[in-house]
C-alpha cells in the first residue's frame, strides 16, 4: 500500500499503518540477513528505503497531530 496523503487517515488507522510498516521493515531486514546475492540485496534495499520513507511520513503526521 502506497500512501500519498497521511492526513486522510484516522488516528487509529495512522497508528495501525505505522505498526504495519515497522513490521515490514523488520521482516525485510530479517530476509536480507538470510539472503545473499546482489539482486536480492538491491531488491531488499529498495523495499527497505520505500518502507522507511513511508514510515517517516506517517511518523511526522503523527507528531503533528500530537502537537496540535
C-alpha positions as CSV (number, residue, x, y, z in Angstrom):
1,X,0.0,0.0,0.0
2,X,1.5,3.3,-1.0
3,X,0.3,6.3,0.8
4,X,0.3,9.8,-0.6
5,X,-1.7,11.8,1.9
6,X,-1.5,10.6,5.5
7,X,-3.8,13.4,6.7
8,X,-6.8,11.4,5.4
9,X,-6.2,8.6,7.8
10,X,-7.9,8.5,11.2
11,X,-5.6,8.5,14.2
12,X,-6.3,4.8,14.7
13,X,-5.6,4.0,11.0
14,X,-2.4,6.0,11.2
15,X,-1.2,4.1,14.2
16,X,-2.1,0.8,12.5
17,X,-0.2,1.7,9.4
18,X,2.9,2.7,11.4
19,X,2.8,-0.6,13.1
20,X,2.5,-2.4,9.8
21,X,5.4,-0.5,8.3
22,X,7.6,-1.2,11.3
23,X,6.8,-4.9,11.0
24,X,7.5,-4.8,7.2
25,X,10.9,-3.2,7.9
26,X,11.7,-5.9,10.5
27,X,10.8,-8.6,8.0
28,X,12.8,-7.1,5.2
29,X,15.8,-6.8,7.5
30,X,15.5,-10.4,8.5
31,X,15.1,-11.5,4.9
32,X,18.2,-9.5,3.9
33,X,20.2,-11.2,6.6
34,X,19.3,-14.7,5.3
35,X,19.7,-14.0,1.6
36,X,22.8,-13.5,-0.5
37,X,23.4,-12.1,-3.9
38,X,23.5,-8.7,-5.5
39,X,19.9,-8.9,-6.9
40,X,18.5,-9.8,-3.5
41,X,20.4,-7.1,-1.8
42,X,19.3,-4.4,-4.2
43,X,15.7,-5.5,-4.1
44,X,15.7,-5.6,-0.3
45,X,17.5,-2.2,-0.1
46,X,14.8,-0.7,-2.5
47,X,12.0,-2.2,-0.4
48,X,13.6,-1.0,2.8
49,X,14.0,2.5,1.5
50,X,10.4,2.7,0.3
51,X,9.0,1.4,3.6
52,X,11.3,3.7,5.6
53,X,10.3,6.7,3.6
54,X,6.6,6.0,4.1
55,X,7.2,5.4,7.8
56,X,8.9,8.7,8.2
57,X,6.0,10.5,6.5
58,X,3.5,8.8,8.8
59,X,5.6,9.5,11.9
60,X,5.7,13.2,11.0
61,X,2.0,13.3,10.6
62,X,1.5,11.5,13.9
63,X,3.8,14.0,15.6
64,X,2.0,16.9,14.0
65,X,-1.3,15.6,15.4
66,X,0.2,15.1,18.9
67,X,1.5,18.7,18.9
68,X,-1.8,20.3,17.8
